[in-house]
């Protein structure tokens, strides 16, 4: 059916029945969208679609699925109340101000970097992408999955990182930066920890070089520092003094 025929049908339905034309039909044909139409209460399914862009001001209350779509960019200020799926998409970057209420999955996409202050309520799956670093202010309520990326052996935890946990193909780190559980970085070589790191359980940096010692480090459980820089030339009292105003509530184990 031709565009003009569809347009007349939609105009008739709106006049007689009060039905608005479909959201994506209006967007595809460059027909202005109202603010109400930009706020979609449910899911928006565009997986495999040939649409190449999304309108500014779009808010999706449910899931937004762009898997294997032709969309190349996302609009500034995009908000998704559910999950956002970008697997195998053509999108190369994420916009500033992106908020995802549940999971954000970008595995096998061409995205190489993440915007600062990205907020993901659930898990963030970066597996099999070209992402090489984590941005400042990243907040992930669930798991951060970095399997088969340059982050697979995480060497530096950026300031302001708040995640529920981290999964790589080689280690599992539970609850980082404001940690409720344990943080296990054993054997990762030379790494950098941010000032003010909080670990509710134990912190294990066995056979790991941490330089410098982060000021304000807070460890609610034990500190395991066998064969690490922490163990060199510092007794327990000196170590505790260096991290003030932080603290180590548990024991300090060197052997």
Buried (B, 14 or more C-beta within 10 A) or exposed (E): EEEEEBBEEBEEEEEEEEEBBEBBBBBBEEEEBEEEBBEBEEBBBBBEBEEEEBBEBBBBBBBBBBBBBBBEBBBEBBBBBBBBBBBBBBBEBBBEBBBBBBBBBBBBBBBEBBBEBBBBBBBBBBBBBEBEEBBEBBBBBBBBBBBBBBBEBBEBBBEBBBBBBBBBEEBEBBBBBBBEBBBBBBBBEEBEBBEBBBBBBBBBBBBBBBEEBBBBBBBBBBBBBBBBBBBEEBEEEEBBEBBEEBEBEBEBBBE
